[in-house]
Amino acid sequence: MLNIREIAKLAGVGKSTVSRVINNTGYVSEDTRKRIEKVMKENGYHPSAVARSLSKQQTNSIGIIIPQANNLFFNEIITGVENVVGENGYVLSFSNTNNDPDKENNAVLAFIEQRVSGIILQPTFSYEDAIYQEHLCKTLSRLQAPIVLVDRPLKHSVWDGVFFDGYLASYQATTALIENGNKTIGIITGNLDMQLARERFEGYIQAMKEHNISVQEKYVLRGDFTMETAYKLVKECLKEGTIPDAFFTTNNFATIGFLKAIIENNMTIGRDIACISFDYIDFADVLGMNLSYVGRHNNMGELAGKLLIDRISNNEFPQRIETVQPRLVLNGSEKSQIIYFYQKRDRSHKRMGGEFYQKWE
């Protein structure tokens, strides 16, 4: 295959002119551009992507770093980002840190070496540690390309970001459980050292306070956003007989752990206990659980991808922060049949007999 020097000779131009055409940099007259492109096409010349990236000091790759590859939420982020950057001619390179700060640091360094055109970062659980955050920000600042943070903010960040109003989501979910007749409402939290977990817990507290319902410590299950911990905590509640009317589960892994414990105890959500999940759980629909949930109005990955593409196109924009609002979807699990039948009986002032009430009264 011909090289740039030979293409330039056949087209009757200098090598620098051919280079400007290949890399789409600098001015080249339309006639000259067409003549060079014609020579390249006739001789089957395809410019090396590596060579182009070296001349521009960056590749056509976008790096994305996520903390949990096995989490449906983060998979949705990747899909959203890929849809946007792919439409704009970029290839997505993916790294999973498994919430390990060392892996996160290595991923950032690798993307810097690869000269990616930008990074979308969802930090590890260590993002709130002041010393680690300072180190991470210094490492990120070495990248001479745009960065967009997703879901987990960094203090004093100068970068664009896409975040979710977890406080409002928790407030809406807890309010819905209250308004559907549940008198005792529990919550499975994340690690409350994390801002995300605190925001969701505070939304729950505020809804309970506004409805004059006391928060009982035995119904506050202090988890860590993992399925295993949520499962263990709910099993302990079942064993001790301290199960509330309803639970709000503050992430999808907590929901899965909760459902596993409930099913093992031969209970059904929407019948024996009410529940609203944080985020949509796809397998719940498959199993016909009719699980209510509070989700997100927009795909955060798509928003992050758009912010990054805009920043690549024009780095003069002021810092942009997008806050995605919650979307409450009530499918029936927000009220158990026990509560429904008791309310119906109370309204009619009649005792509704039968085995169901003999069992529960």
Beta strands, then each sheet from edge to edge (+ up, - down):
strand 1: 61-66
strand 2: 91-96
strand 3: 118-121
strand 4: 147-150
strand 5: 160-164
strand 6: 185-189
strand 7: 220-222
strand 8: 246-249
strand 9: 274-278
strand 10: 292-296
strand 11: 321-324
strand 12: 326-329
sheet 1: 2+ 1+ 3+ 4+ 5+ 11+
sheet 2: 7+ 6+ 8+ 9+ 10+ 12-
end
